[in-house]
Amino acid sequence: MTTTRARYLKGADRTAAQARAKDLYEQGATIRAVAEQMGRSYSGTYALLVEAGVVFRAPGGKRKKAG
């Protein structure tokens, strides 16, 4: 299997990627799903979201209360 590395984003491209990642995440996508849709690594996508000022959800998704 051959993989190619995503290029480093700078300037307007990085700003646009931050906005897209933030929009996808705020629509309910997981960080992993955002990374997959954008063709980027998990850690690279996480960095874009941090730079975009995203308030992260608690890990694990919604949980049902016992009882």
FENHUUR-V221439 format. One line per field, one symbol per residue. phi: phi as a letter, one per 40 degrees, with the letter a starting at -180 (. if undefined). psi: psi as a letter, one per 30 degrees, with the letter a starting at -180 (. if undefined). A space follows every 10 residues. Layout:
phi=???
psi=???
This chain:
phi=.bbbcccccb fccccccccc ccccccchcc ccccdcccgb cdcccdcccc ccgcccccch gcbccch
psi=kklkkklkkl beeeeeeeee eeeeefffkl eeeeeeefhl leeeeeeeee ffgkjklklf akkkkk.
